[in-house]
Amino acid sequence: MIGRLNHVAIAVPDLEVATGLYRDTLGAVVSEAVTLDEHGVTVVFVDLPNTRVELLEPLGEASPIAGFLARNPMGGIHHMCFEVADLAAACDHLQQRGARVLGDKKTGAHGNPVVFLHPKDFTGTLIELEEVGEGTQ
Ligand code: CO
């Protein structure tokens, strides 16, 4: 059911510092910072040949990653995102097997529908599923 690894998201306390590490120390291609009000984060996309890393910095008081950073002040891996062809069918499949789908389907950082799966159902890892139409990335 799951396809390609779309991205790994890393919560960071300081986006400028993290961007510099990926751009200057690791020599990766990084985007400009993008503010995603709906998601409560500011994101920098790190483009790799086979996937992406997303550096997430909290935006606003109610940021969904604020609690994670309070527990992990240096930052850390927040979630992994896998691609699926049909998000509704994937959610049905998962719920039939007892996995918890968190919240409602919403539009993710790349404009595609996404959902999150409860980390307690997946060995402590928060998983995002993103519906990616055929022929797009
Ligand atoms: Co994500």
Backbone and ligand atoms as CSV (ligand in chain L), in Angstrom:
chain,resi,resn,atom,element,x,y,z
A,1,MET,N,N,0.815,-1.214,0.000
A,1,MET,CA,C,0.000,0.000,0.000
A,1,MET,C,C,0.854,1.272,0.000
A,2,ILE,N,N,1.820,1.366,0.932
A,2,ILE,CA,C,2.628,2.582,0.936
A,2,ILE,C,C,3.659,2.505,-0.184
A,3,GLY,N,N,3.959,3.664,-0.711
A,3,GLY,CA,C,4.913,3.752,-1.813
A,3,GLY,C,C,6.206,4.417,-1.378
A,4,ARG,N,N,6.624,5.388,-2.139
A,4,ARG,CA,C,7.919,6.025,-1.881
A,4,ARG,C,C,7.935,6.812,-0.578
A,5,LEU,N,N,9.132,6.913,-0.020
A,5,LEU,CA,C,9.344,7.822,1.100
A,5,LEU,C,C,9.322,9.238,0.529
A,6,ASN,N,N,8.301,10.004,0.887
A,6,ASN,CA,C,8.177,11.367,0.356
A,6,ASN,C,C,9.109,12.328,1.077
A,7,HIS,N,N,9.096,12.263,2.419
A,7,HIS,CA,C,10.030,13.094,3.178
A,7,HIS,C,C,10.178,12.588,4.607
A,8,VAL,N,N,11.254,13.011,5.216
A,8,VAL,CA,C,11.463,12.855,6.657
A,8,VAL,C,C,11.430,14.263,7.224
A,9,ALA,N,N,10.618,14.461,8.260
A,9,ALA,CA,C,10.483,15.801,8.849
A,9,ALA,C,C,11.261,15.856,10.156
A,10,ILE,N,N,12.037,16.901,10.305
A,10,ILE,CA,C,12.862,17.091,11.500
A,10,ILE,C,C,12.447,18.398,12.161
A,11,ALA,N,N,12.014,18.299,13.407
A,11,ALA,CA,C,11.672,19.504,14.167
A,11,ALA,C,C,12.962,20.136,14.661
A,12,VAL,N,N,13.081,21.441,14.481
A,12,VAL,CA,C,14.311,22.137,14.872
A,12,VAL,C,C,13.967,23.381,15.689
A,13,PRO,N,N,14.801,23.696,16.675
A,13,PRO,CA,C,14.526,24.895,17.469
A,13,PRO,C,C,14.916,26.176,16.738
A,14,ASP,N,N,15.846,26.086,15.796
A,14,ASP,CA,C,16.329,27.286,15.093
A,14,ASP,C,C,16.499,26.938,13.613
A,15,LEU,N,N,15.583,27.421,12.806
A,15,LEU,CA,C,15.556,27.039,11.392
A,15,LEU,C,C,16.783,27.536,10.637
A,16,GLU,N,N,17.262,28.732,10.998
A,16,GLU,CA,C,18.433,29.273,10.298
A,16,GLU,C,C,19.665,28.429,10.537
A,17,VAL,N,N,19.849,28.018,11.792
A,17,VAL,CA,C,20.994,27.171,12.138
A,17,VAL,C,C,20.885,25.832,11.406
A,18,ALA,N,N,19.691,25.233,11.452
A,18,ALA,CA,C,19.491,23.920,10.823
A,18,ALA,C,C,19.691,24.008,9.311
A,19,THR,N,N,19.191,25.082,8.708
A,19,THR,CA,C,19.340,25.254,7.259
A,19,THR,C,C,20.823,25.363,6.898
A,20,GLY,N,N,21.563,26.096,7.705
A,20,GLY,CA,C,23.001,26.239,7.471
A,20,GLY,C,C,23.730,24.910,7.564
A,21,LEU,N,N,23.324,24.070,8.510
A,21,LEU,CA,C,23.960,22.753,8.648
A,21,LEU,C,C,23.747,21.912,7.396
A,22,TYR,N,N,22.519,21.901,6.895
A,22,TYR,CA,C,22.226,21.091,5.710
A,22,TYR,C,C,22.849,21.693,4.451
A,23,ARG,N,N,22.822,23.023,4.335
A,23,ARG,CA,C,23.346,23.674,3.131
A,23,ARG,C,C,24.873,23.707,3.134
A,24,ASP,N,N,25.459,24.170,4.235
A,24,ASP,CA,C,26.893,24.452,4.240
A,24,ASP,C,C,27.727,23.265,4.711
A,25,THR,N,N,27.264,22.576,5.747
A,25,THR,CA,C,28.053,21.471,6.283
A,25,THR,C,C,27.816,20.194,5.495
A,26,LEU,N,N,26.531,19.902,5.200
A,26,LEU,CA,C,26.221,18.671,4.466
A,26,LEU,C,C,26.191,18.881,2.956
A,27,GLY,N,N,26.188,20.134,2.524
A,27,GLY,CA,C,26.270,20.415,1.091
A,27,GLY,C,C,25.020,20.071,0.307
A,28,ALA,N,N,23.868,20.237,0.929
A,28,ALA,CA,C,22.604,19.917,0.256
A,28,ALA,C,C,21.983,21.170,-0.352
A,29,VAL,N,N,21.053,20.935,-1.280
A,29,VAL,CA,C,20.275,22.014,-1.877
A,29,VAL,C,C,19.069,22.273,-0.980
A,30,VAL,N,N,18.935,23.499,-0.506
A,30,VAL,CA,C,17.830,23.823,0.401
A,30,VAL,C,C,16.978,24.934,-0.214
A,31,SER,N,N,15.690,24.951,0.169
A,31,SER,CA,C,14.763,25.975,-0.337
A,31,SER,C,C,14.819,27.209,0.549
A,32,GLU,N,N,14.117,28.236,0.118
A,32,GLU,CA,C,13.821,29.347,1.019
A,32,GLU,C,C,12.882,28.844,2.105
A,33,ALA,N,N,12.794,29.543,3.219
A,33,ALA,CA,C,11.840,29.195,4.270
A,33,ALA,C,C,10.427,29.515,3.795
A,34,VAL,N,N,9.508,28.587,4.065
A,34,VAL,CA,C,8.108,28.738,3.662
A,34,VAL,C,C,7.248,28.710,4.918
A,35,THR,N,N,6.406,29.727,5.079
A,35,THR,CA,C,5.524,29.813,6.246
A,35,THR,C,C,4.213,29.106,5.951
A,36,LEU,N,N,3.868,28.130,6.782
A,36,LEU,CA,C,2.614,27.381,6.601
A,36,LEU,C,C,1.721,27.649,7.811
A,37,ASP,N,N,0.927,28.716,7.714
A,37,ASP,CA,C,0.089,29.120,8.852
A,37,ASP,C,C,-0.845,28.007,9.297
A,38,GLU,N,N,-1.453,27.322,8.330
A,38,GLU,CA,C,-2.441,26.283,8.640
A,38,GLU,C,C,-1.818,25.153,9.459
A,39,HIS,N,N,-0.524,24.922,9.258
A,39,HIS,CA,C,0.157,23.821,9.936
A,39,HIS,C,C,0.961,24.283,11.152
A,40,GLY,N,N,1.035,25.593,11.362
A,40,GLY,CA,C,1.763,26.098,12.521
A,40,GLY,C,C,3.257,25.850,12.460
A,41,VAL,N,N,3.820,25.868,11.260
A,41,VAL,CA,C,5.261,25.647,11.126
A,41,VAL,C,C,5.830,26.529,10.016
A,42,THR,N,N,7.115,26.796,10.116
A,42,THR,CA,C,7.884,27.337,9.003
A,42,THR,C,C,8.801,26.213,8.529
A,43,VAL,N,N,8.865,26.002,7.218
A,43,VAL,CA,C,9.535,24.831,6.656
A,43,VAL,C,C,10.644,25.244,5.705
A,44,VAL,N,N,11.751,24.519,5.761
A,44,VAL,CA,C,12.748,24.564,4.694
A,44,VAL,C,C,12.825,23.158,4.104
A,45,PHE,N,N,12.745,23.059,2.792
A,45,PHE,CA,C,12.817,21.778,2.101
A,45,PHE,C,C,14.265,21.532,1.683
A,46,VAL,N,N,14.776,20.371,2.053
A,46,VAL,CA,C,16.112,19.941,1.642
A,46,VAL,C,C,15.916,18.907,0.545
A,47,ASP,N,N,16.342,19.235,-0.661
A,47,ASP,CA,C,16.134,18.335,-1.799
A,47,ASP,C,C,17.290,17.368,-1.934
A,48,LEU,N,N,16.973,16.084,-1.883
A,48,LEU,CA,C,17.961,15.029,-2.070
A,48,LEU,C,C,17.598,14.269,-3.340
A,49,PRO,N,N,18.547,13.515,-3.889
A,49,PRO,CA,C,18.237,12.832,-5.154
A,49,PRO,C,C,17.051,11.867,-5.046
A,50,ASN,N,N,16.860,11.248,-3.885
A,50,ASN,CA,C,15.808,10.231,-3.796
A,50,ASN,C,C,14.672,10.589,-2.852
A,51,THR,N,N,14.778,11.673,-2.110
A,51,THR,CA,C,13.691,12.066,-1.216
A,51,THR,C,C,13.949,13.489,-0.749
A,52,ARG,N,N,13.240,13.901,0.269
A,52,ARG,CA,C,13.377,15.256,0.812
A,52,ARG,C,C,13.481,15.169,2.329
A,53,VAL,N,N,14.149,16.119,2.902
A,53,VAL,CA,C,14.085,16.345,4.339
A,53,VAL,C,C,13.373,17.669,4.532
A,54,GLU,N,N,12.455,17.721,5.499
A,54,GLU,CA,C,11.778,18.975,5.812
A,54,GLU,C,C,12.201,19.403,7.202
A,55,LEU,N,N,12.767,20.595,7.284
A,55,LEU,CA,C,13.151,21.160,8.574
A,55,LEU,C,C,11.985,22.017,9.051
A,56,LEU,N,N,11.439,21.689,10.211
A,56,LEU,CA,C,10.244,22.361,10.728
A,56,LEU,C,C,10.581,23.172,11.964
A,57,GLU,N,N,10.224,24.441,11.916
A,57,GLU,CA,C,10.368,25.310,13.088
A,57,GLU,C,C,8.968,25.736,13.520
A,58,PRO,N,N,8.698,25.746,14.833
A,58,PRO,CA,C,7.350,26.124,15.282
A,58,PRO,C,C,6.990,27.541,14.840
A,59,LEU,N,N,5.703,27.700,14.512
A,59,LEU,CA,C,5.172,29.012,14.136
A,59,LEU,C,C,3.940,29.241,14.995
A,60,GLY,N,N,4.014,30.242,15.879
A,60,GLY,CA,C,2.866,30.569,16.725
A,60,GLY,C,C,2.807,29.709,17.980
A,61,GLU,N,N,1.941,30.137,18.901
A,61,GLU,CA,C,1.831,29.507,20.227
A,61,GLU,C,C,1.305,28.079,20.145
A,62,ALA,N,N,0.395,27.841,19.208
A,62,ALA,CA,C,-0.304,26.553,19.156
A,62,ALA,C,C,0.332,25.593,18.156
A,63,SER,N,N,1.608,25.797,17.846
A,63,SER,CA,C,2.259,24.938,16.854
A,63,SER,C,C,2.196,23.481,17.275
A,64,PRO,N,N,1.840,22.575,16.350
A,64,PRO,CA,C,1.773,21.153,16.695
A,64,PRO,C,C,3.129,20.540,17.037
A,65,ILE,N,N,4.223,21.219,16.740
A,65,ILE,CA,C,5.527,20.646,17.089
A,65,ILE,C,C,6.119,21.277,18.354
A,66,ALA,N,N,5.382,22.194,18.992
A,66,ALA,CA,C,5.915,22.848,20.196
A,66,ALA,C,C,6.158,21.833,21.315
A,67,GLY,N,N,5.199,20.925,21.513
A,67,GLY,CA,C,5.348,19.912,22.565
A,67,GLY,C,C,6.519,18.985,22.299
A,68,PHE,N,N,6.681,18.603,21.040
A,68,PHE,CA,C,7.802,17.731,20.649
A,68,PHE,C,C,9.125,18.402,20.972
A,69,LEU,N,N,9.235,19.693,20.647
A,69,LEU,CA,C,10.499,20.398,20.913
A,69,LEU,C,C,10.717,20.625,22.409
A,70,ALA,N,N,9.630,20.747,23.165
A,70,ALA,CA,C,9.785,20.867,24.614
A,70,ALA,C,C,10.398,19.585,25.178
A,71,ARG,N,N,10.018,18.436,24.599
A,71,ARG,CA,C,10.573,17.149,25.051
A,71,ARG,C,C,11.929,16.858,24.419
A,72,ASN,N,N,12.193,17.468,23.271
A,72,ASN,CA,C,13.433,17.225,22.515
A,72,ASN,C,C,14.046,18.575,22.143
A,73,PRO,N,N,14.629,19.270,23.117
A,73,PRO,CA,C,15.044,20.656,22.866
A,73,PRO,C,C,16.105,20.829,21.776
A,74,MET,N,N,16.878,19.783,21.482
A,74,MET,CA,C,17.854,19.890,20.390
A,74,MET,C,C,17.207,19.709,19.026
A,75,GLY,N,N,15.969,19.252,19.025
A,75,GLY,CA,C,15.304,18.873,17.782
A,75,GLY,C,C,15.390,17.376,17.597
A,76,GLY,N,N,14.791,16.878,16.547
A,76,GLY,CA,C,14.828,15.439,16.279
A,76,GLY,C,C,13.846,15.068,15.189
A,77,ILE,N,N,13.894,13.789,14.805
A,77,ILE,CA,C,12.990,13.317,13.752
A,77,ILE,C,C,11.562,13.339,14.275
A,78,HIS,N,N,10.699,14.050,13.580
A,78,HIS,CA,C,9.311,14.227,14.019
A,78,HIS,C,C,8.377,13.244,13.331
A,79,HIS,N,N,8.498,13.081,12.034
A,79,HIS,CA,C,7.684,12.083,11.326
A,79,HIS,C,C,8.316,11.707,9.997
A,80,MET,N,N,7.781,10.598,9.443
A,80,MET,CA,C,8.141,10.176,8.094
A,80,MET,C,C,6.881,10.223,7.263
A,81,CYS,N,N,7.018,10.553,5.996
A,81,CYS,CA,C,5.850,10.621,5.111
A,81,CYS,C,C,6.015,9.644,3.958
A,82,PHE,N,N,5.017,8.759,3.841
A,82,PHE,CA,C,4.986,7.797,2.736
A,82,PHE,C,C,3.896,8.198,1.751
A,83,GLU,N,N,4.136,7.913,0.503
A,83,GLU,CA,C,3.145,8.222,-0.529
A,83,GLU,C,C,2.161,7.068,-0.683
A,84,VAL,N,N,0.899,7.433,-0.916
A,84,VAL,CA,C,-0.128,6.442,-1.259
A,84,VAL,C,C,-0.879,6.961,-2.492
A,85,ALA,N,N,-1.435,6.030,-3.243
A,85,ALA,CA,C,-2.163,6.420,-4.460
A,85,ALA,C,C,-3.573,6.890,-4.132
A,86,ASP,N,N,-4.195,6.289,-3.099
A,86,ASP,CA,C,-5.592,6.587,-2.775
A,86,ASP,C,C,-5.700,6.703,-1.255
A,87,LEU,N,N,-5.782,7.938,-0.779
A,87,LEU,CA,C,-5.739,8.170,0.673
A,87,LEU,C,C,-6.979,7.623,1.377
A,88,ALA,N,N,-8.148,7.782,0.775
A,88,ALA,CA,C,-9.374,7.287,1.411
A,88,ALA,C,C,-9.318,5.769,1.555
A,89,ALA,N,N,-8.883,5.086,0.508
A,89,ALA,CA,C,-8.775,3.625,0.560
A,89,ALA,C,C,-7.732,3.210,1.597
A,90,ALA,N,N,-6.633,3.949,1.679
A,90,ALA,CA,C,-5.586,3.642,2.656
A,90,ALA,C,C,-6.127,3.792,4.075
A,91,CYS,N,N,-6.905,4.850,4.331
A,91,CYS,CA,C,-7.475,5.075,5.668
A,91,CYS,C,C,-8.436,3.943,6.030
A,92,ASP,N,N,-9.274,3.525,5.087
A,92,ASP,CA,C,-10.185,2.397,5.335
A,92,ASP,C,C,-9.397,1.158,5.719
A,93,HIS,N,N,-8.403,0.848,4.924
A,93,HIS,CA,C,-7.558,-0.326,5.149
A,93,HIS,C,C,-6.943,-0.289,6.553
A,94,LEU,N,N,-6.424,0.870,6.929
A,94,LEU,CA,C,-5.751,1.005,8.224
A,94,LEU,C,C,-6.741,0.894,9.374
A,95,GLN,N,N,-7.875,1.559,9.243
A,95,GLN,CA,C,-8.852,1.550,10.331
A,95,GLN,C,C,-9.435,0.157,10.521
A,96,GLN,N,N,-9.597,-0.590,9.433
A,96,GLN,CA,C,-10.070,-1.979,9.544
A,96,GLN,C,C,-9.087,-2.823,10.343
A,97,ARG,N,N,-7.819,-2.421,10.340
A,97,ARG,CA,C,-6.793,-3.172,11.068
A,97,ARG,C,C,-6.468,-2.541,12.415
A,98,GLY,N,N,-7.296,-1.602,12.833
A,98,GLY,CA,C,-7.171,-1.061,14.184
A,98,GLY,C,C,-6.207,0.101,14.331
A,99,ALA,N,N,-5.672,0.609,13.232
A,99,ALA,CA,C,-4.766,1.755,13.328
A,99,ALA,C,C,-5.586,3.035,13.429
A,100,ARG,N,N,-5.094,3.955,14.223
A,100,ARG,CA,C,-5.799,5.226,14.412
A,100,ARG,C,C,-5.309,6.288,13.427
A,101,VAL,N,N,-6.262,6.821,12.686
A,101,VAL,CA,C,-5.966,7.933,11.777
A,101,VAL,C,C,-6.279,9.209,12.547
A,102,LEU,N,N,-5.305,10.109,12.630
A,102,LEU,CA,C,-5.444,11.315,13.460
A,102,LEU,C,C,-6.035,12.452,12.650
A,103,GLY,N,N,-7.114,13.020,13.165
A,103,GLY,CA,C,-7.685,14.230,12.560
A,103,GLY,C,C,-8.296,13.962,11.197
A,104,ASP,N,N,-8.640,15.032,10.556
A,104,ASP,CA,C,-9.251,14.939,9.236
A,104,ASP,C,C,-8.189,15.099,8.175
A,105,LYS,N,N,-8.521,14.583,7.035
A,105,LYS,CA,C,-7.671,14.771,5.872
A,105,LYS,C,C,-7.482,16.271,5.652
A,106,LYS,N,N,-6.248,16.709,5.525
A,106,LYS,CA,C,-6.048,18.111,5.189
A,106,LYS,C,C,-4.966,18.253,4.142
A,107,THR,N,N,-4.782,19.473,3.713
A,107,THR,CA,C,-3.818,19.701,2.647
A,107,THR,C,C,-2.435,19.866,3.245
A,108,GLY,N,N,-1.493,19.082,2.752
A,108,GLY,CA,C,-0.145,19.095,3.297
A,108,GLY,C,C,0.717,20.182,2.683
A,109,ALA,N,N,1.992,20.102,3.014
A,109,ALA,CA,C,2.946,21.139,2.603
A,109,ALA,C,C,3.124,21.196,1.092
A,110,HIS,N,N,2.752,20.133,0.378
A,110,HIS,CA,C,2.935,20.125,-1.080
A,110,HIS,C,C,1.620,20.251,-1.825
A,111,GLY,N,N,0.555,20.652,-1.091
A,111,GLY,CA,C,-0.729,20.856,-1.746
A,111,GLY,C,C,-1.536,19.589,-1.968
A,112,ASN,N,N,-1.039,18.445,-1.496
A,112,ASN,CA,C,-1.768,17.177,-1.637
A,112,ASN,C,C,-2.453,16.829,-0.320
A,113,PRO,N,N,-3.536,16.007,-0.368
A,113,PRO,CA,C,-4.184,15.576,0.875
A,113,PRO,C,C,-3.254,14.696,1.704
A,114,VAL,N,N,-3.283,14.918,3.023
A,114,VAL,CA,C,-2.446,14.118,3.932
A,114,VAL,C,C,-3.251,13.729,5.168
A,115,VAL,N,N,-2.843,12.655,5.827
A,115,VAL,CA,C,-3.311,12.320,7.174
A,115,VAL,C,C,-2.104,11.853,7.975
A,116,PHE,N,N,-2.284,11.840,9.301
A,116,PHE,CA,C,-1.258,11.306,10.195
A,116,PHE,C,C,-1.805,10.081,10.908
A,117,LEU,N,N,-0.912,9.157,11.264
A,117,LEU,CA,C,-1.277,7.918,11.947
A,117,LEU,C,C,-0.672,7.941,13.344
A,118,HIS,N,N,-1.411,7.396,14.294
A,118,HIS,CA,C,-0.987,7.477,15.696
A,118,HIS,C,C,0.349,6.762,15.914
A,119,PRO,N,N,1.322,7.456,16.522
A,119,PRO,CA,C,2.636,6.820,16.711
A,119,PRO,C,C,2.574,5.562,17.580
A,120,LYS,N,N,1.609,5.492,18.495
A,120,LYS,CA,C,1.544,4.302,19.356
A,120,LYS,C,C,1.126,3.062,18.574
A,121,ASP,N,N,0.575,3.259,17.397
A,121,ASP,CA,C,0.203,2.113,16.561
A,121,ASP,C,C,1.333,1.688,15.623
A,122,PHE,N,N,2.422,2.488,15.592
A,122,PHE,CA,C,3.508,2.215,14.639
A,122,PHE,C,C,4.871,2.362,15.318
A,123,THR,N,N,5.057,1.579,16.366
A,123,THR,CA,C,6.333,1.479,17.075
A,123,THR,C,C,6.949,2.845,17.391
A,124,GLY,N,N,6.068,3.760,17.833
A,124,GLY,CA,C,6.572,5.033,18.331
A,124,GLY,C,C,6.923,6.056,17.265
A,125,THR,N,N,6.543,5.786,16.020
A,125,THR,CA,C,6.877,6.724,14.940
A,125,THR,C,C,5.612,7.358,14.379
A,126,LEU,N,N,5.584,8.683,14.344
A,126,LEU,CA,C,4.484,9.391,13.699
A,126,LEU,C,C,4.645,9.248,12.189
A,127,ILE,N,N,3.587,8.750,11.549
A,127,ILE,CA,C,3.619,8.518,10.101
A,127,ILE,C,C,2.613,9.426,9.426
A,128,GLU,N,N,3.049,10.070,8.367
A,128,GLU,CA,C,2.167,10.869,7.520
A,128,GLU,C,C,1.987,10.108,6.213
A,129,LEU,N,N,0.764,10.099,5.720
A,129,LEU,CA,C,0.493,9.539,4.392
A,129,LEU,C,C,0.086,10.678,3.480
A,130,GLU,N,N,0.652,10.723,2.300
A,130,GLU,CA,C,0.321,11.779,1.344
A,130,GLU,C,C,-0.171,11.146,0.048
A,131,GLU,N,N,-1.331,11.626,-0.393
A,131,GLU,CA,C,-1.858,11.126,-1.657
A,131,GLU,C,C,-1.145,11.820,-2.798
A,132,VAL,N,N,-0.520,11.037,-3.624
A,132,VAL,CA,C,0.233,11.585,-4.756
A,132,VAL,C,C,-0.355,11.005,-6.028
A,133,GLY,N,N,-0.867,11.875,-6.850
A,133,GLY,CA,C,-1.475,11.419,-8.101
A,133,GLY,C,C,-0.436,10.826,-9.016
A,134,GLU,N,N,-0.894,10.011,-9.953
A,134,GLU,CA,C,0.013,9.385,-10.906
A,134,GLU,C,C,0.722,10.444,-11.726
A,135,GLY,N,N,1.990,10.216,-11.944
A,135,GLY,CA,C,2.744,11.105,-12.819
A,135,GLY,C,C,3.296,12.334,-12.124
A,136,THR,N,N,2.918,12.543,-10.836
A,136,THR,CA,C,3.520,13.650,-10.094
A,136,THR,C,C,4.424,13.065,-9.033
A,137,GLN,N,N,5.134,13.939,-8.375
A,137,GLN,CA,C,6.023,13.430,-7.334
A,137,GLN,C,C,5.418,13.653,-5.976
L,1,CO,CO,CO,5.296,16.011,6.620
